[in-house]
């Protein structure tokens, strides 16, 4: 049984910090490819970065099934989420409304809930840790929330990740929403965002 004294703290000012985090998440998903930051007051457990932990603490509650890799689910991260938001941690990716995609052996994006024709909103939001938001293979984004095109190059993603994103976008209006996380920063990639591998040739216009 987990000793609650060993669980790191959550929000110190829940109302202010959760509202600020929600605004950052909304901005990230409404302006895909832009870097947003979340409040940095909490102490995330081992295995969950600050942005991912803040996102889950802001959006998840006891009615929100979450998928974590087994090492996180059975460790400090799982105990932290159960303690702070009462969330159910599910073993099957398709049962989750939120997920943390960590490690090369994690499920493909297509294994998570993509919604249905009647209820496309009943899909998962997948949080993907990165080692940096620059220095990786560049991709060009287009679609709602992007005036022309926008290039991002996050590092530390598993091989084939961007092809999974291309396949996910092809499912629209179904598909998962993705949030890339690094430190206290995040980048939103909603299912409506079209992905083209490689940097754009002409400069972005704003």
Buried (B, 14 or more C-beta within 10 A) or exposed (E): EEEEEEBBEBBEEEEEBBEBBBEBBEBBBEBBBBBBBBBEBBEBBEBBBBBBBBBBBBBBEEEBBBBBBEEBBEBBBBBBBBBBBEBBBBEEBEBBBBBBBBEEEBBBBBBBBBBEEEEBEEBBBBBBBBEEBEEBBBBBBBBEBBEEBBBBEBEBBBEEBBEBBEBBBEBBEBBBBBBBBBBBBBBBBBBBBBBBEEEBEEEBEE
